[in-house]
Amino acid sequence: MNNGARVLVVSRDQMLLQTRKLILGAFFEVETAGRVPEAESIMAARSVDLLVLCYSLADDEFAKVVELARRQDPQPKILTLTSASNHNSNRAGAEQELMIENGPYALLKRTSEMLGFQLKGVARVG
């Protein structure tokens, strides 16, 4: 049930990238980048609606990706994922923050809200 919105997830942690791609990929077109040059290449090739930036990025990597996003037309929205143990308030440029401790559903819900997409409910397993 992909709604056509494009999401780019940027993280240095490959497992987090794949997990977030699985979670968000059920509803959105998701691409992942493990390094700034990858993110730059993806954004040069096509526009994205939302950037999801992981707490695993170094401050300079975070700033570079935000700078790349600000040069896009239209500019993507930016969601920063933070961790209680790695919370860094020096990261300017994101519209919203989400603590990863809130879980995967919170990520999906916040992404949906930022993209103007309404989730119909939580799927049941089993």
Buried (B, 14 or more C-beta within 10 A) or exposed (E): EEEEBBBBBBBBBEEBBBBBBEBBBEBBBBBBBBEBEBBBEBBEEEEBBBBBBBBBBEEEBBBBBBEBBEEEEEEBBBBBBBEEEEEEEEBEBBEEBBEBEEEEEEBBBBBBEBBEBEEEEEEEEE
